[in-house]
Amino acid sequence: MKILITGGAGMVGSHAAEHFAGQGNQVLVYDNLLRSQIFGVDTQSVEFNWKYLQRFKNIKLVKADIRDRKTLEATLRKFKPDAVIHAAGQPGVGFSLNDPCEDASINATGTLNVVEALRQVNSKAALVYCSTNKVYGDNVNLYPISEKKTRYAFRNIKGVPETCSIDHCGHTPYGVSKLTGDLYAQDAAQSFGLRTGVFRMSCTYGTRQFGFEDQGWIAWFAIRFMQGRPITIYGDGKQVRDVLWVGDLVNAFDKFITQKAPSGVFNMGGGADNTLSLLELLELLESITGRAVKIGFDDWRKFDQKVYISDIAKVKRALKWKPTVGPREGVSRIVRWIQDNSRIF
């Protein structure tokens, strides 16, 4: 099987590439390596993953941008993929607020380019689109919550279902651009017959993740802990997310592609059994590392949700899948990886 992965040098993309290459598939990784530039830092990040993937003989690396239609279409025509995992994107809410046009060009137009190129090359192919819970916007905040000692919690639901409305609410430009891509991917199934899996992801974390303050909070906290550097909490730290180990996410992609599951939209996260608040992550890192760092507090960030937990009943049922790595084990793996690769931080 031939798998093309856009954003293949990112954390999700690189793990997907390693997974499918390890099965003997031909994998093409397509990435522009702009992550650090997007977040305004001068350190390398995805370049590490790019070099890591060079060890696999059945992975081909193409440095290019999904907004370059000519190069994208030529690459797909030459490679002729059986499936595309579209993990490329601009992932920062803050960036989208500062530059909505650039955000839209990457997440919206870039996704349309991928859909168009794939359906022209192989209309029978599978498309996996890495969407986000941010497509629901402020509607998530309509679910009543209660405040507990270290976290907020939903009162009446275990998690947000796929039936949550995407309409009549604020999204941030990031939520709008990702929702646009989400809808293009869904429509590719209806209009062109592509078998599409839209995975509305919550907080995915794992090794080879280069967290920044605006994105990748588990990795960001872990890196700061291992460096002994201070951490700023925006809000009170009780905000909660369901967290999903990257290997579990990739296994879901695999099942969708290989089981020839029908097109669908799936909320994708750790679910109610795998959640962390910011305060709870700090406690967990102190327990795992035996260290403590200085913690400061600042105003709530605009559009931050106090609780987001995915209802994953649909994806568990449709793909016969479930998370296997809990938060403590997952965070411990990240800490060990940072220790083993301290030179790159």
PAZAPA-4460 file (N, C-alpha, C; in steps of 0.05 Angstrom, whole numbers, plus 32768, in hexadecimal, padded with zeros to 4 digits):
% residues 345
    n_x    n_y    n_z   ca_x   ca_y   ca_z    c_x    c_y    c_z   seq   type   mol
   8011   7FE8   8000   8000   8000   8000   8012   8019   8000     1      M     A
   8008   802E   7FF3   8017   8047   7FF2   8008   805C   8003     2      K     A
   8016   8068   8016   800A   807B   8028   8019   8096   8025     3      I     A
   800A   80AB   801F   8016   80C6   801F   800D   80D5   8038     4      L     A
   8020   80E1   8046   801A   80EF   805F   8023   810C   805C     5      I     A
   800F   811E   805B   8016   813B   805C   801C   8142   8079     6      T     A
   802E   8155   807C   8036   815C   8098   8044   8144   80A5     7      G     A
   8052   8134   8094   805D   811B   809E   8075   811E   80B1     8      G     A
   8080   8136   80B3   8096   813A   80C6   808C   8144   80E2     9      A     A
   8072   8149   80E4   8066   8150   80FE   8064   8138   8110    10      G     A
   805C   813D   8128   805A   8127   813B   8047   8111   8132    11      M     A
   802E   8118   812A   801B   8105   8121   8025   80F8   8106    12      V     A
   802D   8109   80F4   8035   80FF   80DA   804D   80ED   80DB    13      G     A
   8061   80F3   80EB   8079   80E2   80EC   8073   80C7   80F9    14      S     A
   8061   80C7   810D   805A   80AD   8119   8049   809D   8105    15      H     A
   8038   80AA   80F6   8029   809B   80E1   803C   8090   80CC    16      A     A
   8050   80A0   80C4   8063   8096   80B0   8073   807E   80BA    17      A     A
   807C   8080   80D3   808B   806A   80DF   807A   8051   80E1    18      E     A
   8061   8054   80E9   804E   803E   80EC   804A   802F   80D2    19      H     A
   8042   803E   80BD   803C   8031   80A4   8055   8026   8095    20      F     A
   806B   8034   8098   8084   802A   808D   808C   8010   809A    21      A     A
   8088   800F   80B5   808F   7FF7   80C3   807F   7FDF   80BB    22      G     A
   8068   7FE3   80AE   8058   7FCD   80A4   8060   7FC5   8087    23      Q     A
   8074   7FD3   807C   807D   7FCD   8062   8070   7FDD   804C    24      G     A
   8060   7FF1   8052   8053   8002   803E   8067   8016   8033    25      N     A
   8061   8020   801B   8070   8036   8010   8063   8050   801A    26      Q     A
   8074   8061   8026   806A   8079   8033   8078   8092   8027    27      V     A
   8068   80A6   8021   8074   80BF   8018   806C   80D5   802C    28      L     A
   8080   80E2   8037   807C   80F8   804A   807F   8112   803C    29      V     A
   806B   8123   803F   806A   813D   8031   8067   8153   8046    30      Y     A
   807C   8164   8049   807C   8178   805E   808C   8190   8056    31      D     A
   8084   81A8   805E   8093   81C0   8058   80A6   81C9   806E    32      N     A
   80A5   81BB   8085   80B8   81BF   809C   80B6   81DC   80A6    33      L     A
   809E   81E7   80A8   809B   8202   80B1   8090   8205   80CE    34      L     A
   808F   81EF   80DD   8083   81F0   80F8   8090   8205   810A    35      R     A
   80AA   8205   810C   80B7   8218   811E   80B2   8234   8115    36      S     A
   80B3   8239   80FB   80AE   8253   80F0   8092   825D   80F6    37      Q     A
   807F   824B   80F5   8063   8253   80FB   8060   825C   8117    38      I     A
   806F   824F   8129   806D   8257   8146   8082   826B   814E    39      F     A
   8090   8276   813B   80A2   828C   8140   80BA   8286   8152    40      G     A
   80C5   826D   814F   80DD   8266   815E   80F3   825E   814A    41      V     A
   810B   8261   8153   8122   825C   8140   812E   8241   8144    42      D     A
   8122   8230   8155   812D   8215   815A   8120   8202   8146    43      T     A
   812F   81EC   8140   8124   81D8   812E   8110   81C7   813E    44      Q     A
   80FD   81BB   812F   80E9   81A9   813C   80E4   8192   812A    45      S     A
   80D3   8196   8116   80CC   8180   8104   80E4   8177   80F3    46      V     A
   80F9   8187   80F2   8111   817E   80E4   811D   8165   80F1    47      E     A
   8119   8162   810B   8122   814A   8119   8114   8132   810F    48      F     A
   80F9   8134   810B   80E9   811D   8101   80F0   8117   80E4    49      N     A
   80F6   812C   80D5   80FE   8129   80B9   8117   8117   80B7    50      W     A
   812A   811D   80C8   8143   810D   80C8   813D   80F1   80D3    51      K     A
   812C   80EF   80E7   8126   80D5   80F3   811A   80C2   80DE    52      Y     A
   8109   80CD   80CC   80FB   80BC   80B8   810E   80B3   80A2    53      L     A
   8125   80C0   80A0   8138   80B8   808A   8143   809C   808E    54      Q     A
   8140   8090   80A5   814A   8075   80AA   8139   8060   809D    55      R     A
   8121   8067   8094   810F   8053   8088   8112   8054   806A    56      F     A
   811A   803D   805E   811E   803C   8041   8105   803F   8031    57      K     A
   80EE   8038   803E   80D4   8039   802F   80C5   8053   8035    58      N     A
   80D3   8067   8040   80C7   8082   8043   80D5   8095   8031    59      I     A
   80C6   80A3   8020   80D1   80B8   800F   80C9   80D3   801B    60      K     A
   80DC   80E5   801C   80D7   8100   8027   80D6   8115   8011    61      L     A
   80C1   8125   8011   80BE   813A   7FFE   80B9   8154   800E    62      V     A
   80CB   8167   800B   80C8   8181   8019   80B9   8194   8006    63      K     A
   80A0   8198   800D   808F   81A9   7FFC   8076   81B2   800C    64      A     A
   8068   81C5   8001   8051   81D2   800F   8037   81C9   8001    65      D     A
   8023   81C2   8012   8009   81BA   8006   7FFB   81D0   7FF7    66      I     A
   8005   81E9   7FFB   7FF9   81FF   7FEC   8004   8202   7FD0    67      R     A
   801A   81F3   7FCB   8026   81F2   7FB0   8017   81DD   7FA0    68      D     A
   8002   81E4   7F93   7FF1   81D0   7F85   8000   81C0   7F70    69      R     A
   8011   81CE   7F61   801F   81C0   7F4C   8030   81AA   7F56    70      K     A
   8040   81B0   7F6B   8052   819B   7F76   8042   8185   7F84    71      T     A
   802D   818D   7F92   801C   8179   7FA0   800F   8166   7F8C    72      L     A
   8003   8170   7F77   7FF6   815F   7F64   800A   814D   7F55    73      E     A
   8021   8158   7F4E   8036   8149   7F41   8040   8132   7F53    74      A     A
   8043   8138   7F6D   804C   8124   7F80   8038   810D   7F82    75      T     A
   801E   8114   7F84   800A   80FF   7F87   8007   80EF   7F6D    76      L     A
   8009   80FC   7F56   8007   80ED   7F3D   801E   80D9   7F3A    77      R     A
   8036   80E1   7F42   804D   80CF   7F40   804B   80B8   7F55    78      K     A
   8043   80BE   7F6D   8042   80AA   7F83   802A   8098   7F82    79      F     A
   8013   80A3   7F79   7FF9   8095   7F77   7FF2   8087   7F92    80      K     A
   7FEC   8097   7FA7   7FE7   808B   7FC1   7FCC   807D   7FC2    81      P     A
   7FCC   8068   7FD3   7FB3   805A   7FD9   7FA4   8068   7FF0    82      D     A
   7FB3   8078   8000   7FA7   8086   8016   7FB8   809F   801C    83      A     A
   7FAB   80B4   8025   7FB8   80CD   802D   7FB0   80D3   804A    84      V     A
   7FC3   80D7   805B   7FBE   80E1   8076   7FC6   80FF   8075    85      I     A
   7FB2   8110   8077   7FB7   812D   8075   7FBA   8139   8091    86      H     A
   7FD3   8139   809A   7FDA   8143   80B4   7FE7   815F   80B3    87      A     A
   7FEC   8169   809B   7FF8   8184   8098   7FE4   8199   80A1    88      A     A
   7FEE   81AD   80AE   7FDD   81C3   80B6   7FEA   81D7   80C8    89      G     A
   7FDD   81ED   80CB   7FE6   8202   80DE   7FD6   81FD   80F7    90      Q     A
   7FE3   81F5   810E   7FD5   81EC   8125   7FD1   8200   813C    91      P     A
   7FD9   8219   8138   7FD9   822C   814E   7FC2   823F   814E    92      G     A
   7FB2   8240   8163   7F9C   8254   8165   7FA8   8270   8165    93      V     A
   7FBD   8275   8174   7FC9   828F   8175   7FD3   8299   815A    94      G     A
   7FDF   8287   814A   7FE8   828E   812F   7FD1   8297   811E    95      F     A
   7FBB   8288   8120   7FA3   828E   8110   7F97   82A9   8116    96      S     A
   7F98   82B1   812F   7F8E   82CB   8137   7FA0   82E1   812D    97      L     A
   7FBA   82DC   812B   7FCD   82F0   8121   7FCD   82F2   8102    98      N     A
   7FC8   82DB   80F5   7FCA   82DA   80D8   7FB5   82C7   80CC    99      D     A
   7F9C   82D0   80CD   7F86   82BF   80C3   7F89   82B6   80A6   100      P     A
   7F94   82C7   8095   7F97   82C1   8079   7FAB   82AA   8074   101      C     A
   7FC1   82AC   8082   7FD5   8296   8080   7FCA   827C   808B   102      E     A
   7FBC   827E   80A2   7FAF   8267   80AE   7F9C   825A   809A   103      D     A
   7F8C   826A   808D   7F78   825F   807A   7F85   8253   8062   104      A     A
   7F9B   825F   8059   7FA8   8254   8041   7FB4   8239   8046   105      S     A
   7FBD   8234   805F   7FC8   821A   8066   7FB2   8205   806B   106      I     A
   7FA0   820C   807D   7F8D   81F8   8087   7F75   81F4   8074   107      N     A
   7F6C   820A   8068   7F54   8207   8057   7F5C   8201   803A   108      A     A
   7F6B   8214   802E   7F73   8210   8012   7F85   81F9   800F   109      T     A
   7F98   81F5   8022   7FAA   81DE   8020   7F9B   81C4   8021   110      G     A
   7F87   81C2   8031   7F77   81A9   8033   7F68   81A5   8019   111      T     A
   7F5C   81BA   800D   7F4E   81B6   7FF4   7F62   81AD   7FDE   112      L     A
   7F7A   81B7   7FDF   7F8E   81AE   7FCB   7F94   8190   7FCE   113      N     A
   7F96   8187   7FE7   7F9B   816A   7FEC   7F83   8159   7FE2   114      V     A
   7F6B   8162   7FE8   7F53   8153   7FE0   7F52   8152   7FC1   115      V     A
   7F56   8169   7FB4   7F54   816A   7F97   7F69   8158   7F8A   116      E     A
   7F82   815A   7F94   7F97   814A   7F88   7F92   812C   7F8B   117      A     A
   7F89   8124   7FA2   7F84   8108   7FA7   7F6D   80FD   7F96   118      L     A
   7F57   810C   7F95   7F40   8101   7F86   7F46   8100   7F68   119      R     A
   7F58   8111   7F5E   7F5F   8110   7F41   7F72   80F9   7F3C   120      Q     A
   7F82   80F1   7F50   7F95   80DB   7F4C   7F88   80C0   7F51   121      V     A
   7F79   80BE   7F67   7F6D   80A5   7F6F   7F54   80AA   7F7F   122      N     A
   7F3D   80AA   7F71   7F24   80AF   7F7F   7F1B   8098   7F91   123      S     A
   7F29   8082   7F90   7F22   806B   7FA1   7F34   806A   7FBA   124      K     A
   7F44   807E   7FBD   7F57   807F   7FD4   7F49   8086   7FEE   125      A     A
   7F57   8081   8004   7F4D   8089   801E   7F5B   80A3   8026   126      A     A
   7F4B   80B5   8032   7F56   80CF   803C   7F50   80D1   805A   127      L     A
   7F65   80D5   8069   7F63   80DA   8086   7F69   80F8   808A   128      V     A
   7F56   8106   8096   7F5A   8123   809B   7F5D   8127   80B9   129      Y     A
   7F73   8134   80C1   7F77   813A   80DD   7F69   8155   80E3   130      C     A
   7F51   8153   80ED   7F41   816A   80F4   7F46   8170   8112   131      S     A
   7F34   817F   811E   7F38   8188   813A   7F1E   818C   8148   132      T     A
   7F1F   818A   8162   7F06   8190   8172   7EFF   81AE   8170   133      N     A
   7F11   81BE   8167   7F0B   81DB   8165   7EF6   81E1   8150   134      K     A
   7EEE   81CD   813F   7ED8   81D2   812C   7EBE   81D7   813A   135      V     A
   7EBB   81CE   8153   7EA2   81D3   8162   7EA1   81EE   816E   136      Y     A
   7EB8   81FC   8170   7EB8   8218   8179   7EAD   821B   8195   137      G     A
   7EA0   8231   819A   7E96   8237   81B5   7E7E   8226   81BC   138      D     A
   7E73   8217   81AA   7E5C   8206   81B1   7E64   81F1   81C6   139      N     A
   7E7D   81EA   81C8   7E86   81D8   81DD   7E80   81E4   81F9   140      V     A
   7E81   81FF   81FB   7E7D   820C   8214   7E5F   820D   821D   141      N     A
   7E4E   8203   820C   7E31   8202   8213   7E2B   81EA   8225   142      L     A
   7E3D   81D7   8226   7E39   81C0   8238   7E3F   81C9   8255   143      Y     A
   7E2D   81C5   8268   7E32   81CE   8283   7E4A   81C0   8290   144      P     A
   7E5A   81CF   82A0   7E71   81C4   82AD   7E70   81CA   82CB   145      I     A
   7E7F   81BB   82DA   7E82   81C0   82F6   7EA0   81C3   82FC   146      S     A
   7EA6   81D1   8312   7EC2   81D6   8319   7ECA   81C4   8331   147      E     A
   7EE0   81B5   832D   7EEA   81A4   8342   7F06   81AE   834B   148      K     A
   7F13   819F   835D   7F2C   81A9   8369   7F41   81AE   8354   149      K     A
   7F45   819C   8341   7F5B   819E   832E   7F52   81A0   8311   150      T     A
   7F37   81A1   830D   7F2E   81A1   82F1   7F11   81AA   82EF   151      R     A
   7F09   81B1   82D7   7EED   81B4   82D0   7EE3   819A   82C4   152      Y     A
   7EC9   8195   82C6   7EBE   817C   82BB   7EA2   8181   82AF   153      A     A
   7E9C   8173   829A   7E81   8174   8290   7E6D   8169   82A4   154      F     A
   7E56   8175   82A6   7E41   816B   82B9   7E31   8155   82AE   155      R     A
   7E28   8157   8295   7E13   8145   828B   7E1C   8133   8275   156      N     A
   7E35   8136   826B   7E3F   8125   8256   7E5B   811B   825C   157      I     A
   7E63   8104   8251   7E7E   80FB   8254   7E91   8108   8240   158      K     A
   7E86   810E   8229   7E97   811B   8214   7E86   8127   81FF   159      G     A
   7E93   8137   81EE   7E85   8146   81D9   7E81   8133   81C1   160      V     A
   7E68   8130   81B8   7E63   811E   81A1   7E66   812B   8186   161      P     A
   7E67   811B   8171   7E69   8126   8156   7E51   8137   814E   162      E     A
   7E3B   8133   815C   7E22   8142   8156   7E22   815F   8162   163      T     A
   7E37   8166   8171   7E39   8181   817B   7E39   8194   8163   164      C     A
   7E2A   81AA   8165   7E28   81BD   814F   7E42   81CB   8149   165      S     A
   7E47   81D0   8130   7E5E   81E1   8128   7E55   81FD   8121   166      I     A
   7E3B   8203   8124   7E30   821C   811A   7E2B   8230   8130   167      D     A
   7E28   824A   8128   7E1F   8260   8139   7E31   8263   8151   168      H     A
   7E4B   8264   814D   7E5D   8267   8164   7E78   8271   815A   169      C     A
   7E89   827B   816C   7EA4   8283   8165   7EB6   826A   8163   170      G     A
   7EC9   826C   8151   7EDB   8255   814D   7EF9   825C   8150   171      H     A
   7F00   8275   814D   7F1B   827F   8147   7F21   8279   8129   172      T     A
   7F32   8288   811C   7F39   8283   8100   7F43   8266   80FD   173      P     A
   7F52   825C   8110   7F5C   8240   810F   7F45   822D   810D   174      Y     A
   7F31   8230   811E   7F1A   821E   811D   7F0B   8220   8103   175      G     A
   7F09   8238   80F8   7EFC   823C   80DE   7F0B   822E   80C8   176      V     A
   7F25   8232   80C7   7F35   8226   80B1   7F35   8208   80B3   177      S     A
   7F37   81FD   80CB   7F37   81E0   80CE   7F1B   81D5   80C8   178      K     A
   7F06   81E3   80CF   7EEB   81DB   80C8   7EE7   81DB   80AA   179      L     A
   7EF2   81EF   809C   7EF0   81EF   807F   7EFD   81D6   8073   180      T     A
   7F14   81CF   807D   7F21   81B7   8073   7F11   819E   807A   181      G     A
   7F06   819E   8092   7EF4   8188   809C   7EDD   8184   8088   182      D     A
   7ED0   819A   8080   7EB9   8198   806E   7EC2   8190   8052   183      L     A
   7ED9   819A   8048   7EE3   8192   802E   7EE8   8173   802E   184      Y     A
   7EF4   8169   8044   7EF9   814D   8046   7EDF   813D   8046   185      A     A
   7ECC   8146   8055   7EB2   8138   8056   7EA5   8138   803A   186      Q     A
   7EA6   814F   802D   7E99   8151   8012   7EA8   8141   7FFD   187      D     A
   7EC1   813C   8001   7ED0   812B   7FEE   7EC4   810F   7FEC   188      A     A
   7EB8   8106   8002   7EAB   80EC   8002   7E90   80EE   7FF2   189      A     A
   7E81   8103   7FF7   7E67   8106   7FEB   7E69   810D   7FCD   190      Q     A
   7E7B   811F   7FC6   7E7C   8129   7FAB   7E8E   8118   7F98   191      S     A
   7EA3   810D   7FA4   7EB7   8100   7F93   7EBD   80E2   7F9A   192      F     A
   7EB0   80D8   7FAF   7EB3   80BC   7FB5   7ECC   80B4   7FC5   193      G     A
   7EDC   80C8   7FCE   7EF2   80C2   7FDE   7EE9   80B6   7FF9   194      L     A
   7EF6   80A1   8002   7EEF   8096   801D   7EFE   80A7   8031   195      R     A
   7EF0   80B7   8040   7EFD   80CB   8052   7EF6   80C6   806F   196      T     A
   7F0B   80C7   807F   7F07   80C6   809C   7F10   80E1   80A8   197      G     A
   7EFD   80EF   80B3   7F03   8109   80BF   7F06   8104   80DD   198      V     A
   7F1E   8108   80E8   7F23   8103   8104   7F26   811E   8112   199      F     A
   7F12   8124   8122   7F12   813E   8131   7F22   8139   814B   200      R     A
   7F3B   8140   814A   7F4E   8138   815F   7F4D   814B   8177   201      M     A
   7F50   813F   818E   7F54   814F   81A6   7F72   8151   81AB   202      S     A
   7F7C   814E   81C3   7F99   8152   81C8   7FA8   8138   81C3   203      C     A
   7FB6   8137   81AD   7FC7   8120   81A7   7FE3   8127   81B0   204      T     A
   7FF1   8114   81BD   800C   811A   81C7   801D   8101   81C3   205      Y     A
   8037   8105   81C3   8049   80EE   81C0   8066   80F7   81BD   206      G     A
   8077   80E3   81B9   8093   80E9   81B5   8097   80F7   819A   207      T     A
   80AD   8105   8197   80B3   8114   817F   809F   812B   817B   208      R     A
   8093   8134   8191   8082   814B   8190   8091   8163   819B   209      Q     A
   8092   8179   818B   80A0   8191   8194   808B   81A6   819B   210      F     A
   8083   81A5   81B5   806E   81B6   81BF   8077   81D3   81C1   211      G     A
   8065   81E5   81BB   8069   8201   81BF   8052   820B   81D2   212      F     A
   8055   8223   81DC   8041   822D   81EF   8026   822F   81E3   213      E     A
   8024   8232   81C8   800A   8235   81BB   7FFF   821B   81B0   214      D     A
   800F   8205   81B2   8005   81EC   81A6   8017   81D5   81B1   215      Q     A
   800A   81BF   81B8   801A   81A8   81C2   8020   81AB   81DF   216      G     A
   800C   81B0   81F0   8010   81B8   820B   801D   81A2   821D   217      W     A
   8017   8189   8218   8023   8174   8229   8041   8173   8224   218      I     A
   8049   8173   820B   8066   8173   8204   8073   818D   820E   219      A     A
   8065   81A4   820B   8070   81BD   8215   8076   81BD   8233   220      W     A
   8062   81B3   8242   8066   81B1   825F   807D   819E   8266   221      F     A
   807E   8188   8258   8092   8173   825E   80AE   817E   8258   222      A     A
   80B1   818C   8241   80CB   8197   823A   80D4   81AC   824E   223      I     A
   80C1   81BD   8256   80C8   81D2   826A   80D1   81C5   8285   224      R     A
   80C3   81B0   828D   80CA   81A2   82A5   80E6   8197   82A4   225      F     A
   80ED   818A   828D   8107   817E   828B   811D   8193   8289   226      M     A
   8116   81AB   8280   8129   81C1   827F   812A   81D1   8299   227      Q     A
   8117   81CC   82AB   8116   81DC   82C3   810E   81F8   82BF   228      G     A
   80FE   81FD   82AA   80F6   8218   82A3   80D9   821D   82AB   229      R     A
   80D1   8236   82B1   80B7   823D   82BB   80A1   8237   82A6   230      P     A
   8089   8233   82B0   8071   822F   829F   805C   8243   82A7   231      I     A
   804F   824F   8292   8039   8261   8297   801F   8253   8291   232      T     A
   800C   8254   82A4   7FF2   8249   82A1   7FDF   8260   829A   233      I     A
   7FD1   825E   8284   7FBD   8272   827C   7FA2   8269   8286   234      Y     A
   7F97   8279   8299   7F7E   8270   82A7   7F86   8265   82C2   235      G     A
   7F75   8253   82CC   7F7A   8247   82E6   7F86   822B   82E6   236      D     A
   7F8A   8220   82CE   7F97   8206   82CC   7F84   81EE   82CE   237      G     A
   7F6A   81F4   82D3   7F57   81DE   82D6   7F4A   81D5   82BC   238      K     A
   7F52   81E3   82A6   7F47   81DB   828C   7F50   81BF   8285   239      Q     A
   7F3D   81AF   827A   7F41   8192   8275   7F3F   818B   8258   240      V     A
   7F50   8179   8250   7F4F   816D   8235   7F52   814F   8237   241      R     A
   7F45   8141   8224   7F4B   8124   8222   7F64   8122   8211   242      D     A
   7F76   8110   8218   7F90   810E   820B   7F93   80F2   81FF   243      V     A
   7FA0   80F2   81E8   7FA2   80D9   81D9   7FBF   80D5   81D0   244      L     A
   7FCA   80BD   81D7   7FE5   80B6   81CE   7FE6   80B3   81B0   245      W     A
   7FFB   80BE   81A3   7FFD   80BF   8186   7FFB   80A3   8179   246      V     A
   8007   808F   8186   8005   8074   817B   7FE9   806A   8179   247      G     A
   7FD8   8071   818D   7FBC   8069   818C   7FAE   8077   8175   248      D     A
   7FB4   8090   8170   7FA8   809F   815A   7FB0   8092   8140   249      L     A
   7FC9   808C   813C   7FD2   807F   8123   7FC5   8064   811F   250      V     A
   7FC0   8055   8134   7FB2   803C   8132   7F96   8040   8127   251      N     A
   7F89   8055   812F   7F6E   805B   8125   7F6F   8062   8107   252      A     A
   7F83   8071   80FF   7F87   8076   80E2   7F8A   805C   80D3   253      F     A
   7F9B   804B   80DE   7FA0   8031   80D1   7F87   8021   80CE   254      D     A
   7F77   8020   80E3   7F5E   8011   80E2   7F4B   801C   80CD   255      K     A
   7F49   8037   80CC   7F38   8043   80B8   7F40   803C   809C   256      F     A
   7F5A   803E   8097   7F65   8038   807C   7F62   801B   8075   257      I     A
   7F6C   8009   8086   7F6E   7FED   807E   7F54   7FDE   8081   258      T     A
   7F43   7FE6   8093   7F29   7FD9   8096   7F14   7FE2   8081   259      Q     A
   7F1D   7FF5   8071   7F0B   8001   805D   7EF1   800B   8069   260      K     A
   7EF4   8018   8080   7EDC   8023   808E   7ECF   8038   807C   261      A     A
   7EB5   803B   807E   7EA8   804F   806E   7EAF   806B   8078   262      P     A
   7EAA   807F   8067   7EB0   809B   806E   7EA1   80A3   8087   263      S     A
   7EAE   80B4   8097   7EA1   80BC   80B0   7EB0   80D2   80BE   264      G     A
   7EA3   80DF   80D0   7EAF   80F3   80E2   7EB1   80E7   80FE   265      V     A
   7EC9   80E9   8109   7ECE   80DC   8123   7EDB   80EF   8136   266      F     A
   7ED0   80F3   814E   7EDE   8101   8163   7EF4   80EF   816D   267      N     A
   7F0C   80F9   816F   7F24   80E9   8173   7F34   80F4   818B   268      M     A
   7F34   80E5   81A0   7F43   80ED   81B8   7F45   80D6   81CB   269      G     A
   7F4F   80DC   81E3   7F51   80C8   81F7   7F37   80C1   8204   270      G     A
   7F23   80D2   8201   7F09   80CD   820D   7F09   80D3   822B   271      G     A
   7EF3   80CD   8238   7EEF   80D4   8254   7F02   80C5   8267   272      A     A
   7F0E   80AF   825E   7F20   80A0   826F   7F3D   80A9   826D   273      D     A
   7F42   80BC   825C   7F5E   80C6   8258   7F5E   80E4   8257   274      N     A
   7F5C   80F1   826E   7F5A   810E   826F   7F6F   8119   8282   275      T     A
   7F76   8132   827D   7F88   8141   828F   7F80   815E   828F   276      L     A
   7F82   816A   82A7   7F82   8188   82A8   7F9F   8191   82A8   277      S     A
   7FA3   81AB   82A5   7FBE   81B5   82A5   7FCB   81B1   82C1   278      L     A
   7FBB   81B5   82D6   7FC5   81B1   82F1   7FCD   8194   82F5   279      L     A
   7FBC   8182   82EB   7FC2   8165   82EE   7FDA   815D   82DF   280      E     A
   7FDF   8169   82C8   7FF8   8163   82B9   8010   816C   82C9   281      L     A
   800E   8183   82D5   8025   818D   82E5   802B   8179   82FC   282      L     A
   8016   8170   8309   8019   815C   831F   8026   8142   8314   283      E     A
   801D   813A   82FD   8027   8121   82F1   8044   8124   82EA   284      L     A
   804C   813B   82DF   8068   813F   82D8   807A   8140   82F1   285      L     A
   8070   814D   8306   807F   814D   831F   8083   8131   8329   286      E     A
   806E   8120   8328   8070   8105   8331   8084   80F4   8320   287      S     A
   8083   80F8   8306   8094   80E8   82F4   80B1   80F0   82F5   288      I     A
   80B5   810B   82F6   80D1   8115   82F4   80DE   811A   830E   289      T     A
   80CE   811D   8324   80D9   8124   833D   80E3   8141   833E   290      G     A
   80D9   8151   832B   80E2   816C   8329   80CA   817F   832D   291      R     A
   80D0   8198   8332   80BB   81AD   8333   80C6   81C5   8324   292      A     A
   80B4   81D4   8317   80BC   81ED   830A   80AA   8203   8314   293      V     A
   80B2   821C   830E   80A3   8233   8316   808A   8235   8304   294      K     A
   8073   8238   8310   805A   823A   8302   804F   8257   8305   295      I     A
   8049   8264   82EF   803C   827E   82F0   8020   827D   82E3   296      G     A
   8010   8290   82E9   7FF4   8291   82DE   7FF0   82AB   82D0   297      F     A
   7FE0   82AA   82BA   7FDA   82C2   82AB   7FBC   82C0   82A3   298      D     A
   7FB3   82D5   8295   7F97   82D5   828D   7F90   82BE   827B   299      D     A
   7F76   82B7   827B   7F6C   82A2   8268   7F72   82AB   824C   300      W     A
   7F79   8298   823B   7F7D   829E   821F   7F62   829E   8211   301      R     A
   7F60   82AF   81FE   7F47   82B2   81EF   7F3F   8298   81E2   302      K     A
   7F26   8291   81E5   7F1A   8279   81D9   7F22   825F   81E6   303      F     A
   7F30   825F   81FC   7F38   8246   8209   7F1F   8239   8215   304      D     A
   7F1B   8220   8210   7F04   8211   821B   7F0C   8206   8236   305      Q     A
   7EF9   8207   824A   7F00   81FD   8264   7F00   81DE   8264   306      K     A
   7EEF   81D2   8254   7EEE   81B5   8252   7EEA   81AD   8235   307      V     A
   7EFB   819B   822B   7EF5   818C   8213   7EFD   816F   8216   308      Y     A
   7EE9   815E   8215   7EED   8141   8216   7EDE   8135   81FF   309      I     A
   7EEB   8124   81EF   7EDE   8118   81D8   7ECC   8100   81E0   310      S     A
   7EB5   80FF   81D5   7EA5   80E6   81D6   7EAF   80D5   81BF   311      D     A
   7EBD   80BF   81C6   7ECA   80AE   81B2   7EBA   8094   81AD   312      I     A
   7EA1   8094   81B5   7E91   807B   81B2   7E8E   8074   8194   313      A     A
   7E8B   8088   8183   7E87   8082   8167   7EA0   8075   815A   314      K     A
   7EB7   8080   815F   7ECF   8075   8152   7ED6   805A   815E   315      V     A
   7ED1   8056   8178   7ED6   803C   8184   7EC4   8027   8177   316      K     A
   7EAC   802E   8172   7E99   801B   8166   7E9F   8016   8148   317      R     A
   7EA5   802B   813A   7EA8   8029   811D   7EC2   801B   8115   318      A     A
   7ED7   8020   8124   7EF2   8016   811D   7EFB   8000   8130   319      L     A
   7EEB   7FF9   8144   7EF3   7FE5   8158   7F0E   7FED   8163   320      K     A
   7F0F   8005   816D   7F28   8012   8176   7F23   801D   8192   321      W     A
   7F39   801F   81A2   7F37   802D   81BB   7F54   8036   81C3   322      K     A
   7F56   804B   81D4   7F70   8054   81DD   7F7D   803E   81EF   323      P     A
   7F97   803B   81ED   7FA5   8027   81FD   7FBA   8033   8210   324      T     A
   7FC2   804C   820C   7FD7   8058   821C   7FCB   806E   822D   325      V     A
   7FCC   806B   8247   7FC2   807F   825A   7FD4   8096   825E   326      G     A
   7FCA   80AC   826A   7FDA   80C4   826D   7FF5   80C1   827B   327      P     A
   7FF5   80B1   8291   800E   80AF   82A0   8023   80A1   8290   328      R     A
   801C   808B   8282   802F   807D   8271   8038   808E   825A   329      E     A
   8025   809C   824E   802C   80AD   8237   803F   80C4   823F   330      G     A
   8039   80D2   8255   804A   80E8   825E   8065   80DD   8266   331      V     A
   8066   80C6   8272   8080   80BA   8279   8091   80B4   8260   332      S     A
   8084   80AB   824B   8093   80A6   8232   809E   80C0   8227   333      R     A
   808E   80D5   8228   8098   80EF   821E   80B0   80F8   822E   334      I     A
   80AE   80F6   8248   80C5   80FE   825A   80DE   80EF   8253   335      V     A
   80DB   80D4   824F   80F3   80C4   8249   80FE   80CD   822E   336      R     A
   80ED   80D3   821A   80F6   80DB   8200   8105   80F6   8202   337      W     A
   80FB   8109   8211   8108   8122   8215   8124   811E   8222   338      I     A
   8125   810D   8236   813E   8107   8243   8153   80FC   822F   339      Q     A
   8149   80EA   821E   815B   80DD   820B   8164   80EF   81F5   340      D     A
   8155   8105   81F0   815B   8117   81DA   815E   8134   81E4   341      N     A
   8169   8137   81FC   816B   8151   8208   817B   8165   81F7   342      S     A
   818D   815B   81E7   819E   816D   81D7   818E   817E   81C3   343      R     A
   8177   8174   81BA   8168   8183   81A6   8156   8198   81B3   344      I     A
   8155   8199   81CD   8145   81AE   81DA   8156   81C4   81E6   345      F     A
***
